Amino acid sequence: MAWPSSMCSGAEPSAYEGYECPSVRTSNLAPSVMIMGTRYDISAVPLQGGYVARRCPVRAQLDVLKPCDPLPLSPVAERRVSRGIDFEATIFSRIVAANPLAAVLSGDDRVLREGATLKAMTAGAHLIVGGRLPTDLVGKRVGKPDLLIRSTTGRGYRPVDVKHHRTLDVAGNSSPPALCSTLASPALEVSVIDPDKTPRKHRGDLLQLAHYQRMLEAAGFASPDGRRAGIIGVEGVVVWHDLDEPLWTTPSSTGKQKRRSTMEIYDFEFNFRLDIMAVALEHMANDSVDTLVVPVRIGECAQCPWWSYCEPVLEAGSGDVSLLPHMGWRAWRIHRDHGVADRIGLASLDYDTADLVASGVDLRPLLAAIDNLPDSTPVADVIGSRKTAQIAKLSAAQIGTLGDARRLCARTASYCDEPLSGLAEQIDRARAALGTSAVYRRRGVAQVTVPRADVEVDVDMENIEDGVYLWGALVNDHSGRFAADGGYHAFADWSAMEGAVESNLFASFWAWLTDRRGRALDAGLTFRAYCYNAAAENGQMRRLAATVGLSDEIDEFISSDEWVDLLKVFNTQLLTGSSVGLKTVAPLYQFSWDVDDPGGAESMLRYDVALSGSHPAADEARDWLLTYNRNDVEATAALREWLDTLANNFPSIGIFD
């Protein structure tokens, strides 16, 4: 029997309903484990580092099976690794400069480095940089936390890792404040609350910290006063997290939601992968033993070394249902439990029945009664008159009697045992993926509409891990009053993201946009600004607004009808069976970019060159980035015109009924 990855898009951890992972195994891991009635040897599984629990379980299986030659790291992945190493070295140098008594360890010899780390912990070093924890042979763990910080209130250490990304967000009304300490005094005991910031909870980062926590516990060097661990990001502070805090909302075997801690999630995910690898090793010795997991399309796939193996498996036939956007692991598993493994099977389900299932109507009593009671029997007599909400929904669907219920699809109604709120839309997505039209109008959309204005400004930003280096805007003045302001405007800075560089750049862009907005309104004209996927721009604008005293202005603008997210406009009215990223949507209206390999990944590679000084290669990279950004805003402007005109020519998804 096969069980899927919990890491597919939209899924939450510890979501393996029906799979009985052995109880939390830490330092007392048994040499073998019983999995679905068969005992497997865990002792043969290789030692695992801090990344395995955060990665796709299918990848863990394929790392053992090696079904083909793995793909090499992409240039973008190589860049991420290289810049991460450089960033880590910079943080280390800052920490060591401020803490000259820190134990600094290095070297490639695992045994020597583990020995040096153990010696430093035994001696009570207050700060260990670059350590390697003693191998946990029983728990199957190896690990290299970037920092080990000794508790100042007792014996024991807390792990801290360095990550080249943001670890803090601007605090909202209900978000918890961040607990931070400085690089000069990194201990938890001297940390302070920052009420203006809230910690970013990167699931993968916290699972990695939980791995180190278990290793410290196995070695007898964990801090006795709580499982706290830290992340140092581009903000240059230690952001502390409670690994026992129930952060993660997850499905459970009862069918209800349950909040679990990072430690609970880690223990399950890590041990599940040990099980997967134990079964994979047995499969290699005896091919009659089935492997434990099968490929599922997730966001991680694009960068996985085994994608060349999984992709053709998923694309076979009409394609696995996980190829549809917004599917998620739970939905994938429920479809397979109901005998629907591919897109054609999903597309063949009945939309009207699915709509009732998705709305919470239990159709099983009706279908069971159809052959036992007269067709004239009111549905209320079957399901109970007290279920007024369900009766109302059935009435709205013109099902008032058992005779009316005969048009329901029994196969689709079988999903009532585990209702999916998105079942009806998933059916339509599968039909759109298999249909002959590139895009379909959603049900009920007779006319595609898009908010328009006299003065329209398209906005797009370009960023790297350290911040935003380019804000681009395209002005279209349909009134003709401000013709001189039309065209593309770029606000860019090609210097290192240090000090107030990023904030000053944003302030310049915002002053320009505010001026254009004010002049249009003063002239009695309507004004709107547009972007594609506002979540990215909104997050960056809110973060930067807090640094230049513009938070109220930005919040007012973002919440107004003058700021339009064209992705939302597209998604609420049109439907495809694939991604709706701007580069994917653009061919619908025959738009193309003027640069080679347009995309965020390539822009990061170009930015590194653009930042490297004033020479032909840097100038060429800057020209590429400006052209790419200009094309992005031109693409959103073209999308708006298409939505307002030709998009209405596409058929409704209802034609498949």
Secondary structure, DSSP 8 states (H G I E B T S, - for coil): -----S-STT--SS--TT----S--STT--SEEEETTEEEESTTS--B-TTGGGS-HHHHHHHHH--S------HHHHHHHHHHHHHHHHHHHHHHHH-TTSEE---S-HHHHHHHHHHHHHTT-SEEES-----BTTTTB----SEEEE-TTSS-EEEEEE-SS--EEE--SSS--EEEE-SSS--GGG-EEETTEEE---HHHHHHHHHHHHHHHHHT-B-SS--EEEEE-TT-SEEEEETTSEEEEEE-TTSSEEEEEHHHHHHHHHHHHHHHHHHHHHHHH-TTS--S------GGGGG-TTHHHHHHHHHSTT-BGGGSTT--HHHHHHHHHTT--BHHHHHTS-HHHHHHHHTT---HHHHHHTTTS-TT-BHHHHH-TT-HHHHHHHHHTT--BHHHHTTS-HHHHGGGGS--TTHHHHHHHHHHHHSSSS-EE-TT-SS------SEEEEEEEEEETTEEEEEEEEEEETTSTTGGG-EEEEEE--S-S-TTHHHHHHHHHHHHHHHHHHHHHHTT--EEEEESSHHHHHHHHHHHHHHHT-HHHHHHHHTSTTEEEHHHHHHTTEE-SS---HHHHGGGGT---SSSS-SHHHHHHHHHHHTT-SSHHHHHHHHHHHHHHHHHHHHHHHHHHHHHTGGGGS-BGGGG-
